[in-house]
Amino acid sequence: MSLPRYKITMLALSLGVASAFVGCSSNPSKKEVVDSGPQSSEQAYFEKAQKSLDRGQYLDATKSLEAIDTYYPTGQYAQQAQLELLYSKFKQKDYEGAIALAERFIRLNPQHPNVDYAYYVRAVSNMEQNYDSLMRYTSLQQSHRDVSYLKVAYQNFVDLIRRFPSSQYSVDAAQRMKFIGQELAENEMTAARFNVKRKAWIAAAERSQWVIEHYPQTPQVPEALATLAYSYNQLGDKATSQQYIEVLKLNYPNLVKKDGTVNMRAARKEGNWINRATLGIFGRESTAATPESTAEAEAPKRGFLNRVSFGLIGNSDKEETEEPEKTTVEAPKSERSWTNRLSFGLLDKPEPQPAENTTVAPAAVSSTDVSTDTQSDDATQGTSDTAQ
């Protein structure tokens, strides 16, 4: 094959391939999606969405509410549909979509009477964004992982309470802020424990100090104080370490040993081997030591069968409290016949038998009573002698 003929062949082949691609792109069987406009009135869409929400059909409700938002952006139900759409997105666990819609509503309707609801949904969506089913039904903790969404949610709740202190969502927002504060404090203490293990005393002290300054009402404060005292002692700053030890003695004396050193094991006990082997999925970690830890330790323990059956089988092993023994006298029980037992006590009733004579022990008399009675007897006898 000569060179010119080869070029002609390649050119023809290229043209054939190009024409094939052009033919595929103009395939008449492929239909383009065309928006045909609204299929119902605004009120019909809104009523349909309300029925879907009442039935828990959030996907259908979302479609109807999005239709109102698209075709009737300035209609009578436009703003209400946007608020309902926030709820529907949240129930579908589309937290990113709920956050985007909430921010848009806040930006476009800052003076709306229900704008506080948009603030609330935005905060709760950020809070729930990283909680999956594995963390909800096991002992895995979000505080041991990325807490960036929790920090954003905390700030969202702060904005809600500052802007709308009398809102109906403020109380729940405050409770959620308390929970998030504990999660953030636990995250800081997780880093502090890691720094203690690798003997990075300054980093451990800084993490613990952050907990005390920013989360003073959390259960992690005792461990933070103990970590500060221990870290400064390891750094050679005995004076600062002793100051924190004195604080521990006043508030958490169980965290200080008899020799005056910090009991780090009591401050934060590690989980058992099952908890460590399963990466925290099974086996509970002991919480930070608190003044109520002693009372919790004395609580009655449940039996193995009771725990395995989730409380359905087996009674808990309750510790009996020591009480003075009481001597009770019981009358002898007469034996019931089989006729009486089968008739549930209606037939062949046993005749009551008289109780045996029992001797009741006299009450204890104190020495003062004895001396008083003796003196009164002597005085009576002396009076009678004088009369005679």
Secondary structure, DSSP 4 states (H G I P E B T S, - for coil): --HHHHHHHHHHHHHHHHHHHHHHHT-TTSPPP-----SS-HHHHHHHHHHHHHHT-HHHHHHHHHHHHHH-TTSTTHHHHHHHHHHHHHHTT-HHHHHHHHHHHHHH-TT-TTHHHHHHHHHHHHHHTT--HHHHSSS--GGGS--HHHHHHHHHHHHHHHH-TT-TTHHHHHHHHHHHHHHHHHHHHHHHHHHHHTT-HHHHHHHHHHHHHH-TTSTTHHHHHHHHHHHHHHHT-HHHHHHHHHHHHHH-GGGB-TTS-B-HHHHSPPP-HHHHHTTTSSSPPPPPP-TTHHHHHTSPBPPHHHHHTTTSSS--BPPPPP--------PPPPPPPHHHHHTTTSSSPPPPPPPPP-PPPPPP--HHHHHHHHHHHHHHHHHHHHH-
